[in-house]
């Protein structure tokens, strides 16, 4: 029933979103015999104006037909934001992109992107592809995060490194929140490219190797471009505060720039300059 990775992802997402929504938030009584965390299936169906049987089939990942109007109603019932709604539509309507997966070429950083990396001298910047594989970085990023040049190319995946490298686990003051932002971006890619078997294989490997990955992944957060402030405790520079902006790079390669701008009215930029001067 759920052999199709798209329907399996849809089923997991709907179940996770339903579990996170408190009955009081949608005007439903809590009741005294409630065992299910969040809403029940029949409650979501009622709020969306669909039959319980049909919604159950959708959440079970069955191969059924859906319409945009019904998905809109379910989005409203589950209180989905814009990124979550797009993720739901990509999975339920099979709207995701389906690139030719065989013989896929490695993303190449063109001269313009190289120039941008050079100009962002005091802003640690990473460029990653849709697999969150790091394909470019500047010296500031190597100083704050890792010397990526010393990491073998197959291991240069941002999600993998966040869980695998103890230096990154100890860098962020609130590591779990820091990681959740990247997992939310990763899930947005997953919704678009669920036909790519790489994602299912990667998620399965990470879940088996890192229990905390599985726990955070199952929270089903989605965000195409979160903008947040992050606090680092750098081994050499101490406290550093950055505003993270995530930008899509237009083009066939589907690249993303993650730019860490030193927070104003802090000593972060000065500390970064000292790190770069060595």
C-alpha positions in Angstrom: 0.0 0.0 0.0 2.8 2.4 0.9 5.5 1.0 -1.5 5.3 4.3 -3.4 7.6 6.7 -1.5 5.4 9.6 -2.3 2.3 8.1 -0.7 4.3 6.9 2.2 5.7 10.4 2.8 2.2 11.8 2.5 0.8 9.3 5.1 3.6 10.2 7.6 3.2 13.9 7.1 -0.6 13.9 7.7 -0.2 11.7 10.7 2.5 13.9 12.2 0.5 17.1 11.6 -2.6 15.7 13.0 -0.8 14.6 16.2 0.6 18.1 16.7 -2.7 19.9 16.6 -4.5 20.3 19.9 -8.3 19.9 19.9 -8.7 23.3 21.7 -6.9 25.0 18.9 -9.7 24.1 16.5 -12.6 24.6 18.8 -13.1 20.9 19.7 -13.7 19.7 23.3 -10.8 17.8 24.8 -13.0 15.1 26.3 -12.1 12.6 29.0 -11.5 9.4 27.0 -9.1 10.9 24.5 -6.1 8.5 23.9 -4.8 9.9 20.6 -2.3 12.8 20.8 -3.7 15.7 18.8 -6.8 15.3 16.6 -8.5 12.0 15.6 -8.9 11.1 12.0 -12.6 11.7 12.2 -12.1 15.1 13.6 -9.8 16.2 10.7 -12.4 14.7 8.3 -15.2 16.7 10.0 -13.2 19.9 9.9 -12.3 19.4 6.2 -15.8 18.4 5.2 -14.9 15.0 3.9 -15.8 11.5 4.9 -13.8 9.7 7.6 -13.3 6.7 5.3 -11.9 8.9 2.5 -9.5 10.8 4.9 -8.4 7.5 6.5 -7.5 6.1 3.1 -5.5 9.3 2.3 -3.7 9.1 5.6 -3.0 5.4 5.0 -1.3 6.2 1.8 -3.8 4.5 -0.5 -3.9 5.2 -4.2 -6.9 7.5 -4.3 -7.8 10.5 -6.4 -7.7 13.9 -4.7 -8.5 17.4 -5.8 -7.0 20.8 -5.1 -10.1 22.0 -3.4 -10.2 19.0 -1.0 -6.5 19.5 -0.2 -7.2 23.2 0.5 -9.9 22.1 3.0 -7.4 19.6 4.7 -4.7 22.3 4.8 -7.2 24.5 6.7 -8.2 21.7 9.0 -4.6 21.0 9.9 -3.7 24.7 10.1 -0.8 24.3 7.6 1.4 27.2 6.7 2.4 28.1 3.2 5.4 25.8 3.0 3.5 22.9 4.6 0.6 23.4 2.2 3.0 23.3 -0.8 4.6 20.1 0.6 1.1 18.5 0.9 0.2 19.5 -2.6 3.5 18.2 -4.0 2.9 14.8 -2.4 -0.8 14.4 -2.9 -1.1 15.7 -6.4 2.3 14.3 -7.5 3.3 17.9 -8.4 7.0 17.4 -7.6 9.7 17.7 -10.2 10.9 14.5 -11.8 14.4 15.1 -13.1 16.2 12.5 -15.1 18.0 10.7 -12.3 20.3 8.5 -14.3 23.7 10.0 -15.2 22.9 13.2 -13.2 25.8 15.6 -13.3 27.4 17.1 -10.2 26.4 20.7 -9.5 29.1 23.2 -10.7 29.7 26.6 -9.1 29.9 29.1 -11.9 32.2 32.2 -11.8 29.4 34.5 -10.7 28.8 32.4 -7.6 32.5 32.1 -6.9 32.6 36.0 -7.0 29.7 36.2 -4.6 31.5 33.8 -2.1 34.6 36.0 -2.3 32.7 39.2 -1.7 30.9 37.8 1.4 34.2 37.8 3.2 32.8 38.3 6.7 29.7 36.3 6.2 30.1 32.5 6.4 28.4 31.1 3.4 27.6 27.6 2.2 26.2 26.6 -1.2 24.4 23.2 -1.3 22.4 21.2 -3.8 19.0 19.7 -3.5 20.5 16.8 -1.6 22.0 19.3 0.9 25.4 18.3 -0.4 27.9 21.1 0.1 29.3 22.2 -3.3 30.8 25.5 -2.3 31.9 27.6 0.7 34.0 30.6 1.6 37.0 30.8 4.1 34.7 32.3 6.7 32.5 29.2 6.6 35.6 27.0 6.9 36.6 29.0 10.0 33.3 28.9 11.8 32.1 25.4 10.8 34.6 22.9 9.4 37.5 22.8 7.0 35.3 21.2 4.3 38.3 20.7 2.1 39.5 18.0 4.5 36.2 16.1 4.3 35.9 13.5 1.5 33.4 14.7 -1.1 30.9 11.8 -0.6 30.7 12.8 3.1 30.2 16.5 2.4 26.5 16.4 3.1 25.3 19.1 5.4 22.6 17.0 7.1 25.0 14.1 7.6 27.7 16.3 9.0 25.3 18.0 11.5 24.7 14.7 13.1 28.1 13.1 12.6 30.6 15.8 13.5 31.0 16.5 17.2 32.4 19.9 16.3 29.0 20.9 14.8 27.0 19.3 17.6 28.9 21.5 20.1 28.9 24.6 18.0 25.2 25.7 18.2 23.9 26.7 21.6 20.6 25.0 20.8 21.7 22.3 18.5 18.3 20.7 18.1 16.7 23.9 16.9 19.6 24.6 14.6 19.3 21.2 13.0 15.5 21.4 12.7 15.9 24.4 10.4 18.0 22.4 8.0 15.7 19.4 8.2 12.8 21.6 7.4 14.6 22.8 4.2 15.5 19.2 3.4 11.9 18.1 3.7 10.8 20.8 1.3 13.3 19.4 -1.2 12.0 15.9 -0.4 8.4 16.9 -1.3 9.6 18.2 -4.7 12.0 15.3 -5.5 10.3 12.4 -3.8 10.7 10.4 -7.0 14.5 10.5 -6.5 15.3 7.2 -4.6 18.3 8.9 -3.1 16.1 10.5 -0.5 14.5 7.4 0.8 17.9 5.6 1.0 19.5 8.6 2.8 16.6 9.0 5.3 16.7 5.2 6.0 20.4 5.2 6.6 20.3 8.3 8.8 17.4 7.0 10.9 19.3 3.7 11.5 22.6 5.4 12.4 21.3 8.4 14.4 18.2 8.0 16.6 18.0 11.8 17.2 17.8 12.3 13.4 14.7 9.9 13.3 13.1 11.8 16.2 13.6 15.2 14.7 12.7 14.1 11.2 9.4 12.6 12.4 8.4 16.1 13.7 7.6 16.8 10.0 8.6 20.5 9.9 8.7 22.1 6.5 10.3 25.4 5.5 11.6 26.6 2.1 13.7 29.4 3.5 13.8 30.0 7.2 15.3 33.2 8.5 16.5 32.9 12.0 19.2 34.1 14.5 21.6 31.5 15.6 24.0 31.6 18.5 27.3 29.7 18.3 29.9 28.9 21.0 33.0 28.7 18.8 36.0 26.8 20.2 38.3 29.7 19.5 36.1 32.8 19.2 33.5 32.1 21.9 30.0 33.5 21.6 29.0 34.5 18.0 25.6 35.6 16.8 24.5 35.3 13.2 21.4 36.0 11.2 20.8 33.1 8.8 19.3 33.8 5.4 18.6 31.0 3.0 18.4 32.0 -0.7 17.5 29.9 -3.8 19.9 30.2 -6.7 18.0 30.3 -10.0 19.0 27.7 -12.5 18.8 24.0 -13.4 21.1 22.9 -10.6 18.6 24.0 -7.8 21.3 25.4 -5.6 20.8 27.2 -2.3 23.0 29.7 -0.5 23.0 29.7 3.3 24.4 33.1 4.4 25.3 33.8 8.0 25.5 37.6 8.6 27.1 38.7 11.8 24.4 40.2 14.1 24.7 44.0 14.3 25.8 45.6 17.6 27.7 42.4 18.6 31.4 41.5 18.5 30.8 38.7 16.0 32.3 40.3 12.9 35.4 41.4 14.8 35.9 37.9 16.2 35.4 36.5 12.7 38.0 38.9 11.3 40.5 37.7 13.9 39.8 34.1 13.0 40.4 34.8 9.4 43.6 36.7 10.1 44.8 33.6 12.0 
